[in-house]
Amino acid sequence: MAVLGWSILKHEKLVVVSGLGVFDFPFLLSYLKATQAAGAVGYCKLLDLRQADIQLSGDDLQAIGTLSRNNDPAASGPVAILVGKNPPPLMLDMAILLKQRVGTSRRFRLFTDEAEARRWLAETSTGP
């Protein structure tokens, strides 16, 4: 698997984060800046973190929550985080904390199955 990075698939209106590496606050800021520069903020996002090491401090999570609250949830595309069938407990805890900090106003779910995550994104992007 490649180094952790992202692909912006304009024809699918989808951003995919995947690979092996550290998912930390600097990575997240780079990813957000790239999606904004590409005009992909409203695209669906699939964060395949099965091979990633999520390293977010309490301050990082707080900052993510603040960033999320400052963005228009209706203009931001839905986010599916893929953690896999048997994620390490720490990874699952970090993904849950990330979801909690983002809040309930954002379309954001955790998945163990990629096909299910992609189905939800397709349904969510065409729904209300």
N, C-alpha and C positions, 0 to 999 in steps of 0.2 A: 504494500500500500504506500502511496505517495505521502510526502510531508503534508501536515495539516494546512489547508488552504481553502479557497472557495472558487466556485465557477458561477458566473452570471449567465444564465441561459435565457436570452432575450426572447427568443421564439416561443419558449414555454412559460415565460414570465415566472421563472423559478431561480432561486439562488440556493446552491448546494454547498455546504461546508462539509468537508470530509478529509480523511487522512490520519496520519499518525503524528502526534505532537501535543504540545501544551495549549490548551484553550484557557487563556488568561485574559486579564483586562486589556493589556496592550493589543493582543490579537483581536479581541472584540472591537476595540476602537478602530483598528485598521479595517476590519471587515465592515463596520458601520459606515466609515468614511468612503470606502469603495462602493458600497451599494448606493449611497447618496450621490456620489459623483456619476455613477452609471444610470441614474434615474430609476433605480430598482427598489426603492423603499417600499412601494406598494406590491412588489412581487411576493409570492409565497416563498418561505424559507424552510429548507430541510437541513437541519443541523445533525449530520451523522457523526455522533460523538462516540461511537462504539470503540474506536481505537485511540481516542483522545484522552488526555489527562487534564481534567478540569481543575484548575488552580485559581480559585477566587477567594479573596479574603472577605471578611465582614464589611470592610470599607468598600471593596470592589462591588459587592452585592448591593450595598446602599447606593453607590453611584449609578449602578445599572438601573435600579428602581427609579432614581431621580431622572435619568435619561429617558426612561420609558414613560414616565408621567408627563414629561415635557413634550413628548411627541404625540401627535394626533393618532389615537388607536385605530380610528376608521381609515386613515390614510396609509397605515403601516400594514403590510401583508401578514398573513397568519404564519406562525412559527411552529414547526413540528421538530421536536428533539428526539432523535433516535438513540436509545441507550442499549439496545440489544436484548436478547432473551435472558441472559444471566449477568447483568452488569455488576461490577464490583460495588459493594455497599457504599463506599465513599463517593463514587461517581454518581450513583443514584441519589444520594443525599445532596450533593452539589447541584444536580439537575433540578431537584425538587426545590431547593432554596432559590435557585435562579428563577424558576417559575413563580414562586411566591413573591419575590421582589418585583417582578414585572407586573404582577397584579392581575385582577380579574377583568379589567377593561380591554385587555389585549387577547386576541385569539392565539392561544399558546397551549400546546399539549405535549406530553411525553408519550413515546411509543416504544414498544419492544420489537415491532415488526415493520420493516420498510414499506411493504406493499400497503399495509394499513395506514401508515403515515402519509404516503402519497395519495391514497384514496381520500383521506380526510382533507388534505390540502386542496385537492381538486374540488371537493364538495364545498369547502369553506370559501374558496376563492370565487365561486359562482353563486353562493348563497347571499343572504342579506348581510 
